[in-house]
Amino acid sequence: MQFGESGKYLDNLKYWVSEILNQMSAEIICVGTELLLGDILNSNAQFIAQQLAQLGIPHYYQTVVGDNPERLKQIIEIAISRAQILIFTGGLGPTPDDLTCETIADFFSVPLVERPEIIEDITQKFAQRGRVMTPSNRKQALIPRGAEILPNPTGTAPGIIWEPHPGITIFTFPGIPSEMYQMWQETAVPFLKNQGWGKEIIYSRSLKFWGIGESALAEKVASYLKLPNPTVAPYAGKGEVRLRVSAKATSQTAAEALIAPIEKQIQEIAGLDYYGANDDTLASVVGQLLRASQETLSVAESCTGGGLGQMLTEISGSSDYFWGGVISYDNSVKVGLLGVNAEDLNQFGAVSATVAQQMALGVKTRLATTWGLSITGIAGPTGGTDTKPVGLVYIGLAGPKDEVESFEYRFGVMRGRALIRHVSANAALDLLRRKLLTRINGIQAPSF
């Protein structure tokens, strides 16, 4: 290299160092056979993933592995080839199957050392509970030589912060969520910020849609799915579709500024299929619209068995607009309380457009509300016929002038009684939402 090239060389070196730092990522490794068996919900991975986003630390992999040293070593070998921060939860207890620290130390060929300050901490915690520390708990004081203690303020299992090799940082946490959450906030976050993380964050907004499939929505917003920052990704579940819009920026305010124009454009493309974001539910959105228009709602339910009313009353203050409902599971209740015509029940059956309309109008009239919603259907797994299969649902909607209409849905492709009931209740709310928005904004929607 000639002397005149030294400045260029240093610039290139700085560039590649910067690129390496930008490519650093974390990997979450949750240890416990009980997780693999499904006995315990893995909420720790969700919490850590959300926390990493707040620190601007990308992570691309999560792994669940049982209490098996050889398999855990295999996971560690893979993880250190693709991530620089390894975050372990679980396997720090006093029982023989708690092998996380021991296995990590063995993988890196580093001995375990007993830390007297951990013994003292565990002894004091037992004493505070009026108990004596058992010999098995001494195992929790063994950590890899050179590792720092990650204190556990409430439990007996401490974690570690350890750099076994340059460029690799290991965190271990107990599997008990409450202990892990506190240890993360009080120790791990300050450590990571001191290492330079947290100067940028990854902030996301979840845009929610009803009445459109995931593939159909993806086609409509295809060009947005290729954006670098913010990124847009679709996912679906329980009848609704979501678009996660994520931005990396120096603050939440800056990230929101990047997301806002994209969100607005997507809303315009989706039209009425878009209903809200983040914590919004169809029930909360309907409630906002009813409160704004000073209108009220009552419901009549058959196959959903009160599920629609439950969704509405989960919203604090819903008594402002939701006056009540009738669970008319038996036909005698449909006739006696809702005024459904017995001859129509005999002729068309309980699961029919006619009965749905009469249920909606009946509950609206008897409870003296602005709107009446009804649901009648076959949630299964039994009760279906060739002409009326499982998943056939009718929703009735009665309006301010006693105008009434019904809508037919066939949810038979969905598996399970609970899902059919859940989707039916949300579909009813979505129908009312569209009606209310039509009146407010003059948007085209199903008409009476």
C-alpha positions in Angstrom: 0.0 0.0 0.0 1.4 3.4 -1.0 1.4 6.2 1.5 -1.2 8.2 -0.3 -3.6 5.4 -0.1 -3.7 5.2 3.7 -6.6 7.7 4.1 -8.7 5.6 1.7 -7.7 2.4 3.5 -8.9 3.9 6.9 -12.1 5.1 5.3 -12.8 1.6 4.0 -11.9 0.1 7.4 -14.4 2.4 9.1 -17.0 1.5 6.6 -16.7 -2.3 7.1 -16.6 -1.9 10.9 -19.8 0.1 10.6 -21.3 -2.6 8.4 -20.4 -5.4 10.9 -22.0 -3.5 13.7 -25.2 -2.9 11.7 -25.4 -6.6 11.0 -25.2 -7.6 14.6 -28.2 -9.5 15.8 -29.6 -11.4 18.8 -31.0 -14.9 19.1 -33.5 -16.1 21.7 -33.0 -19.6 23.1 -35.7 -20.9 25.4 -34.7 -24.1 27.4 -37.2 -26.5 28.8 -38.9 -29.7 27.9 -42.1 -28.4 29.3 -42.1 -25.8 26.6 -41.7 -28.4 23.9 -44.6 -30.4 25.3 -46.8 -27.4 25.3 -47.4 -27.5 29.1 -46.2 -23.9 29.5 -46.9 -21.0 27.1 -43.6 -19.4 26.0 -44.4 -15.8 26.9 -40.7 -15.1 27.6 -39.8 -15.2 23.9 -42.5 -12.7 23.1 -41.4 -10.3 25.9 -37.7 -10.5 24.9 -38.5 -9.9 21.2 -40.5 -6.8 22.0 -37.7 -5.5 24.3 -35.1 -6.1 21.6 -37.2 -4.0 19.2 -37.2 -1.2 21.7 -33.4 -1.3 21.8 -33.1 -1.5 18.0 -31.5 -4.9 18.2 -32.5 -7.1 15.3 -33.2 -10.7 15.9 -34.0 -13.3 13.2 -34.2 -16.6 15.1 -35.9 -18.1 18.2 -35.3 -21.6 19.3 -36.9 -23.9 21.9 -34.9 -26.8 23.1 -35.5 -29.4 25.8 -33.4 -30.1 28.9 -30.8 -32.1 26.9 -27.1 -31.0 27.0 -26.1 -32.4 23.6 -29.1 -30.8 21.8 -28.4 -27.5 23.6 -24.8 -27.6 22.5 -26.0 -28.1 18.9 -28.2 -25.0 19.2 -25.4 -22.9 20.7 -23.1 -23.9 17.8 -25.7 -22.8 15.3 -26.5 -19.6 17.1 -23.0 -18.3 17.5 -22.6 -18.7 13.7 -25.4 -16.2 13.0 -25.9 -14.0 16.1 -23.7 -12.0 18.4 -26.0 -11.8 21.4 -27.4 -15.1 22.7 -30.3 -14.8 25.2 -31.2 -17.9 27.2 -34.2 -18.4 29.4 -34.9 -21.4 31.6 -32.7 -24.2 33.0 -31.2 -22.3 35.9 -33.0 -24.0 38.7 -31.6 -26.4 41.4 -32.9 -29.7 39.9 -30.8 -32.2 37.9 -32.5 -31.3 34.6 -31.5 -27.6 35.0 -28.4 -27.7 32.9 -28.2 -24.3 31.0 -25.1 -22.8 32.7 -23.3 -26.1 32.9 -23.9 -26.8 29.3 -22.8 -23.3 28.1 -19.6 -23.5 30.1 -18.9 -27.0 28.8 -19.4 -25.8 25.2 -16.8 -23.1 25.6 -14.5 -25.3 27.6 -14.6 -23.1 30.7 -14.9 -24.4 34.2 -17.8 -23.5 36.6 -16.8 -21.7 39.8 -18.9 -21.3 42.9 -19.6 -17.7 43.7 -19.9 -17.1 47.5 -22.0 -14.0 47.0 -24.7 -16.1 45.3 -24.7 -18.6 48.2 -25.1 -15.7 50.6 -28.0 -14.2 48.6 -29.8 -17.6 48.3 -29.3 -18.2 52.1 -30.8 -14.9 53.0 -33.8 -15.4 50.7 -34.5 -18.8 52.3 -34.2 -17.3 55.8 -36.7 -14.5 54.9 -39.2 -17.2 54.1 -38.4 -19.1 57.3 -36.6 -21.9 55.5 -33.1 -23.3 55.3 -31.3 -23.5 52.0 -31.2 -27.0 50.6 -27.9 -28.5 49.4 -29.3 -28.7 45.8 -29.5 -24.9 45.7 -25.7 -24.6 45.8 -25.8 -25.6 42.2 -27.3 -22.2 41.3 -24.1 -20.5 42.6 -22.0 -22.3 39.9 -21.4 -20.0 36.9 -18.7 -20.0 34.2 -15.4 -18.5 35.2 -15.2 -14.9 34.0 -18.9 -14.4 33.8 -20.7 -11.5 35.6 -23.6 -12.2 37.8 -27.0 -11.0 36.6 -28.8 -10.5 39.9 -32.2 -12.0 40.6 -34.0 -9.7 43.1 -36.9 -12.0 43.8 -35.9 -15.6 43.0 -33.0 -17.9 43.8 -31.7 -18.4 40.3 -29.2 -15.7 39.2 -28.4 -15.2 35.6 -25.1 -14.3 33.9 -23.7 -11.8 31.5 -20.7 -13.3 29.8 -18.5 -12.7 26.8 -16.8 -16.1 26.2 -15.2 -14.8 23.0 -14.8 -11.4 21.5 -18.0 -10.5 19.7 -20.2 -13.0 21.5 -22.3 -11.9 24.5 -24.4 -14.4 26.5 -27.3 -13.6 28.8 -29.1 -16.2 30.9 -32.4 -15.7 32.7 -34.6 -18.0 34.8 -37.7 -19.3 33.1 -40.1 -17.7 35.5 -41.5 -14.7 33.6 -41.8 -12.3 36.5 -38.2 -12.8 37.6 -36.9 -12.6 34.0 -38.8 -9.4 33.3 -37.3 -7.6 36.3 -33.8 -8.9 35.7 -34.0 -7.7 32.0 -35.1 -4.2 32.9 -32.8 -3.7 35.8 -29.6 -5.2 34.5 -29.7 -6.3 30.9 -31.1 -3.1 29.4 -28.5 -0.8 31.1 -25.7 -3.2 30.0 -26.8 -3.2 26.4 -27.3 0.5 26.3 -23.8 0.9 27.7 -22.6 -1.2 24.7 -24.1 1.3 22.3 -27.5 -0.3 21.7 -30.7 1.7 22.2 -29.7 4.6 20.1 -32.2 3.4 17.5 -35.4 1.5 18.1 -37.6 -0.7 15.9 -41.2 0.5 16.3 -44.2 -1.2 14.8 -47.8 -0.5 14.2 -50.3 -3.3 13.5 -52.9 -2.3 10.9 -56.1 -4.4 11.1 -58.5 -5.4 8.4 -61.7 -7.4 8.3 -63.6 -8.7 5.3 -60.6 -9.3 3.0 -58.3 -12.3 2.8 -54.5 -12.1 3.4 -53.6 -12.9 -0.3 -56.1 -10.3 -1.6 -54.8 -7.6 0.7 -51.2 -8.5 -0.1 -51.9 -8.1 -3.8 -53.4 -4.6 -3.2 -50.4 -3.4 -1.2 -47.7 -5.5 -3.1 -45.5 -2.5 -3.8 -45.4 -1.6 0.0 -44.1 -5.1 0.9 -40.8 -4.3 -0.8 -40.1 -1.1 1.2 -36.7 -1.1 3.2 -37.7 1.3 6.0 -40.4 1.1 7.1 -41.1 -2.5 6.2 -44.6 -3.9 5.7 -45.5 -7.6 6.3 -48.9 -9.3 6.2 -50.2 -12.0 8.6 -53.6 -13.4 9.4 -55.4 -15.0 12.3 -58.9 -15.8 13.5 -60.7 -14.2 10.6 -58.8 -10.9 10.4 -55.7 -9.8 8.5 -53.0 -7.6 9.8 -50.2 -5.6 8.2 -47.2 -4.9 10.5 -45.5 -1.7 9.6 -42.1 -1.4 11.3 -39.7 1.5 11.2 -36.1 1.8 12.5 -35.3 5.3 13.8 -33.7 7.2 16.6 -36.9 7.6 18.6 -40.5 6.4 18.6 -41.6 9.9 17.3 -39.2 9.6 14.4 -40.4 6.1 13.6 -44.0 7.2 13.8 -43.2 9.9 11.3 -41.9 7.3 8.9 -44.9 5.1 9.3 -47.6 7.7 9.2 -47.6 8.4 5.4 -47.4 4.6 4.6 -50.3 3.9 7.0 -52.4 6.6 5.4 -51.8 5.3 1.9 -52.6 1.7 2.9 -55.8 2.9 4.6 -56.9 4.6 1.4 -56.2 1.5 -0.6 -58.0 -0.8 1.8 -61.1 1.4 2.2 -63.7 0.0 4.6 -61.7 -3.3 5.0 -59.4 -1.3 7.3 -60.9 -1.0 10.8 -58.1 0.0 13.2 -54.6 -0.4 14.5 -52.7 -1.8 17.5 -55.1 -2.3 20.4 -58.3 -1.5 18.4 -60.9 -4.2 18.2 -64.0 -4.3 16.1 -66.0 -4.0 19.4 -64.0 -0.9 20.5 -64.3 0.7 17.1 -68.1 0.1 16.9 -68.3 1.5 20.4 -66.5 4.7 19.4 -68.8 5.2 16.4 -72.0 4.6 18.5 -70.8 6.9 21.2 -70.0 9.6 18.6 -73.4 9.4 17.1 -75.2 9.0 20.4 -76.8 5.8 19.4 -77.4 2.5 21.2 -77.2 -1.2 20.5 -78.8 -4.4 21.7 -78.0 -8.0 20.5 -79.8 -11.3 20.2 -77.6 -14.4 20.0 -78.2 -18.0 19.4 -75.1 -20.0 18.2 -72.6 -17.5 19.8 -74.1 -18.0 23.2 -73.3 -14.5 24.5 -69.9 -14.1 22.8 -71.0 -10.9 21.0 -72.2 -9.4 24.2 -69.0 -10.3 25.9 -66.9 -8.6 23.2 -68.9 -5.4 23.6 -68.8 -5.4 27.4 -65.0 -6.0 27.5 -64.8 -2.3 26.6 -64.8 0.0 29.6 -67.7 2.5 29.4 -69.7 0.3 26.9 -72.8 0.9 29.0 -73.0 4.3 27.3 -74.2 2.6 24.1 -74.7 -1.1 24.7 -77.9 -1.8 26.6 -78.0 -5.5 26.7 -78.9 -8.7 24.9 -80.8 -11.9 24.8 -79.3 -15.4 24.5 -82.1 -17.1 22.6 -80.6 -20.6 22.4 -83.9 -22.4 22.5 -86.7 -21.6 20.0 -89.1 -20.9 22.8 -87.0 -18.0 23.8 -86.9 -16.7 20.2 -90.7 -16.8 20.2 -91.4 -15.7 23.7 -88.8 -12.9 24.3 -87.9 -11.8 20.8 -91.3 -12.2 19.0 -90.1 -14.5 16.3 -93.0 -16.0 14.4 -93.5 -19.6 15.3 -94.7 -20.5 11.8 -91.6 -19.0 10.2 -89.5 -21.0 12.6 -91.3 -24.2 11.5 -91.1 -23.3 7.8 -87.6 -21.9 7.5 -85.8 -23.2 10.6 -83.9 -21.3 13.3 -80.9 -20.9 11.1 -82.5 -18.7 8.4 -82.5 -15.2 7.0 -86.1 -14.7 8.1 -85.4 -15.7 11.7 -82.2 -13.6 11.9 -84.2 -10.5 10.8 -86.9 -11.1 13.3 -84.4 -11.6 16.1 -82.6 -8.4 15.3 -85.8 -6.4 15.1 -87.3 -8.1 18.2 -84.3 -7.3 20.5 -84.1 -3.7 19.1 -87.8 -3.2 19.8 -87.9 -4.7 23.3 -84.8 -3.0 24.5 -85.6 0.3 22.7 -82.2 0.7 21.1 -81.2 2.4 17.9 -79.7 -0.8 16.4 -80.3 -4.5 16.9 -77.8 -7.2 15.9 -78.6 -10.9 15.8 -76.7 -14.1 15.1 -78.1 -17.6 14.4 -76.2 -20.4 12.9 -74.7 -23.9 13.2 -71.4 -23.8 15.1 -70.9 -27.6 15.0 -69.4 -30.0 15.1 -72.8 -31.6 15.1 -76.2 -30.3 13.8 -75.3 -29.7 10.1 -77.2 -31.1 7.2 -76.6 -31.1 3.4 -78.7 -28.0 3.0 -77.6 -26.3 6.2 -74.0 -27.4 6.9 -71.8 -26.6 9.9 -70.6 -23.1 9.6 -73.8 -21.6 8.1 -74.5 -18.4 9.9 -77.1 -15.6 9.4 -76.6 -12.2 10.9 -79.5 -9.8 11.2 -79.2 -6.0 11.5 -82.1 -3.8 12.4 -81.7 0.0 11.9 -83.0 3.2 13.4 -86.2 3.2 11.3 -86.9 -0.5 11.9 -85.4 -1.3 8.5 -84.0 -4.8 8.8 -81.7 -7.0 6.7 -79.9 -10.3 7.0 -76.5 -11.5 5.7 -75.5 -15.1 5.0 -72.0 -16.5 5.8 -70.5 -19.9 5.4 -67.7 -20.5 7.7 -67.6 -24.3 7.2 -64.1 -24.3 6.0 -62.9 -23.2 9.4 -62.2 -25.9 11.9 -63.7 -25.8 15.3 -66.8 -24.6 17.1 -64.9 -21.9 19.0 -63.5 -20.3 15.8 -66.9 -20.3 14.1 -68.4 -18.5 17.1 -65.6 -16.0 17.3 -65.7 -15.1 13.6 -69.5 -14.9 13.7 -69.5 -12.3 16.5 -66.8 -10.3 14.8 -68.6 -10.4 11.4 -71.7 -9.0 13.1 -69.7 -6.1 14.6 -68.1 -5.5 11.2 -71.5 -5.2 9.5 -72.6 -2.6 12.0 -69.2 -0.8 11.7 -69.7 -0.5 7.9 -73.2 0.8 8.3 -72.2 3.4 10.8 -69.3 4.6 8.7 -71.5 4.7 5.6 -73.9 7.1 7.4 -71.0 9.2 8.7 -68.8 9.4 5.6 -71.2 8.6 2.8 -69.1 5.5 1.8 -70.6 2.8 -0.3 -71.6 -0.2 1.8 -74.2 -2.9 1.9 -77.6 -1.2 2.0 -80.9 -2.0 3.6 
